[in-house]
Amino acid sequence: SQQGEEDPQALSIQEGENATMNCSYKTSINNLQWYRQNSGRGLVHLILIRSNEREKHSGRLRVTLDTSKKSSSLLITASRAADTASYFCATSNSGYSTLTFGKGTMLLVSP
Amino acid sequence: GAVVSQHPSWVICKSGTSVKIECRSLDFQATTMFWYRQFPKQSLMLMATSNEGSKATYEQGVEKDKFLINHASLTLSTLTVTSAHPEDSSFYICSARDYGTTSDEQYFGPGTRLTVT
């Protein structure tokens, strides 16, 4: 079964608002990564957070990781219409292991 | 940097034919490449791990005789869907890991949409 489970499944917000997506996983991880996928396209790597890190920032993105709860969150601040996409979390059990993807959250940002 | 390409972008083929999809790392060497498939509005499911110069490692439930993987060089892996059927219609995505770094990051190709009629 898939490691990561995102919620919500879909999220619709207005431009300028913040969007928060959550990811839960089941087993121990080495790192957790967030990806964006525009409709029918490949994946774009957003951010990687290691198991010994609790928070990471990249531009308008903020990722948190709580290994005790086996969960992570992705916050997109001041959203834009161009942020409309599906967002996936993916976990890795060790440094060079395979990635296991969650089901994803579809984000729609309306102008 | 770290660009992965796939060819073709989309392909329509008749049932029973075979289709080859290429995955190339354009500006780095990749000893390991990964093949995923994605059904509409679903997540990516890992099919196999492709290692340069050795046999691919397939995930449980993936038929290795149906999905032939060849990783003949450090910049190219191919996935051949043999005797394709309509249920093989899907979005196939490859990714590659940069051999020259210790980064855990995988770089993804733009995907290939396969439609079997």
Boltz contact constraints between the chains, C-beta under 6 A:
constraints:
  - contact:
      token1: [A, 31]
      token2: [B, 104]
      max_distance: 6.0
  - contact:
      token1: [A, 41]
      token2: [B, 110]
      max_distance: 6.0
  - contact:
      token1: [A, 42]
      token2: [B, 93]
      max_distance: 6.0
  - contact:
      token1: [A, 42]
      token2: [B, 108]
      max_distance: 6.0
  - contact:
      token1: [A, 42]
      token2: [B, 109]
      max_distance: 6.0
  - contact:
      token1: [A, 42]
      token2: [B, 110]
      max_distance: 6.0
  - contact:
      token1: [A, 42]
      token2: [B, 111]
      max_distance: 6.0
  - contact:
      token1: [A, 43]
      token2: [B, 108]
      max_distance: 6.0
  - contact:
      token1: [A, 45]
      token2: [B, 105]
      max_distance: 6.0
  - contact:
      token1: [A, 95]
      token2: [B, 104]
      max_distance: 6.0
  - contact:
      token1: [A, 98]
      token2: [B, 46]
      max_distance: 6.0
  - contact:
      token1: [A, 101]
      token2: [B, 43]
      max_distance: 6.0
  - contact:
      token1: [A, 101]
      token2: [B, 44]
      max_distance: 6.0
  - contact:
      token1: [A, 103]
      token2: [B, 43]
      max_distance: 6.0
  - contact:
      token1: [A, 104]
      token2: [B, 43]
      max_distance: 6.0
